[in-house]
Amino acid sequence: MITEYNPHVQGFLVTAVDTIQRLNWEQVKEPPPLLSKLLGGLVTAVSDLQDERLVMIMDVEKVLADAGGFYEDMKMENIQKN
């Protein structure tokens, strides 16, 4: 799975792909508060599919930052030194 955020392109190794689902923005909604709390903000949106499955859309930037400080170098970019 390939993702892109700002100038970075990331690749994730996945075991298998079940389906590829195209969603319209109208189908994407805010996750329920309980889900957000349980997953610590890793899920930024959800969508109900026609077969009644719930798709969780994850925050790739947060996953990378939590996993290994991937964005640590970007935190200081816009801070001016005195």
C-alpha positions as CSV (number, residue, x, y, z in Angstrom):
1,M,0.0,0.0,0.0
2,I,1.5,3.4,-1.0
3,T,0.5,6.6,0.7
4,E,1.6,10.2,0.3
5,Y,1.7,13.0,2.8
6,N,3.4,16.4,2.1
7,P,6.7,15.7,0.4
8,H,6.9,12.1,1.6
9,V,5.8,8.9,-0.1
10,Q,5.5,5.8,2.2
11,G,5.1,2.1,1.4
12,F,3.4,-0.3,3.7
13,L,3.9,-4.0,3.4
14,V,0.5,-5.8,3.8
15,T,-0.2,-9.5,3.9
16,A,-3.2,-9.3,1.6
17,V,-5.7,-7.0,0.1
18,D,-9.3,-8.0,0.6
19,T,-11.0,-5.4,-1.6
20,I,-10.4,-1.9,-3.0
21,Q,-13.3,0.4,-2.3
22,R,-13.9,3.7,-4.0
23,L,-15.7,6.1,-1.7
24,N,-17.3,9.5,-2.3
25,W,-16.6,12.2,0.2
26,E,-20.3,12.1,1.2
27,Q,-19.8,8.5,2.4
28,V,-16.9,9.5,4.7
29,K,-17.8,10.6,8.2
30,E,-16.3,11.4,11.6
31,P,-15.6,8.3,13.7
32,P,-17.7,7.7,16.8
33,P,-16.1,9.2,19.9
34,L,-15.7,5.7,21.5
35,L,-13.8,4.5,18.5
36,S,-11.5,7.5,18.5
37,K,-10.8,7.1,22.2
38,L,-10.1,3.4,22.0
39,L,-7.7,3.8,19.0
40,G,-6.0,6.9,20.3
41,G,-6.7,9.1,17.2
42,L,-5.3,6.6,14.7
43,V,-8.7,6.5,12.9
44,T,-9.6,9.8,11.4
45,A,-12.8,8.8,9.5
46,V,-15.2,5.9,8.9
47,S,-17.5,4.8,6.2
48,D,-20.4,2.2,6.2
49,L,-20.2,-0.1,3.2
50,Q,-23.3,-1.5,1.4
51,D,-22.6,-4.9,2.9
52,E,-22.8,-3.4,6.4
53,R,-19.0,-3.5,7.1
54,L,-17.4,-0.5,8.7
55,V,-14.3,0.9,7.0
56,M,-11.9,2.7,9.3
57,I,-9.6,5.3,7.6
58,M,-6.3,5.6,9.5
59,D,-4.1,8.7,10.0
60,V,-0.9,7.6,8.2
61,E,1.0,10.5,9.5
62,K,0.2,9.6,13.2
63,V,1.0,6.0,12.6
64,L,4.5,6.9,11.3
65,A,5.1,9.5,14.0
66,D,4.1,7.1,16.8
67,A,6.0,4.2,15.2
68,G,9.4,5.8,15.0
69,G,9.6,9.5,15.0
70,F,9.3,9.7,11.3
71,Y,8.3,13.3,11.3
72,E,10.6,14.4,14.2
73,D,12.8,16.5,11.8
74,M,9.7,18.4,10.6
75,K,8.7,19.7,14.0
76,M,11.3,22.5,14.1
77,E,11.1,23.6,10.5
78,N,8.9,26.7,11.0
79,I,10.2,27.8,14.4
80,Q,12.4,31.0,14.2
81,K,15.5,31.2,16.3
82,N,16.1,34.3,18.3
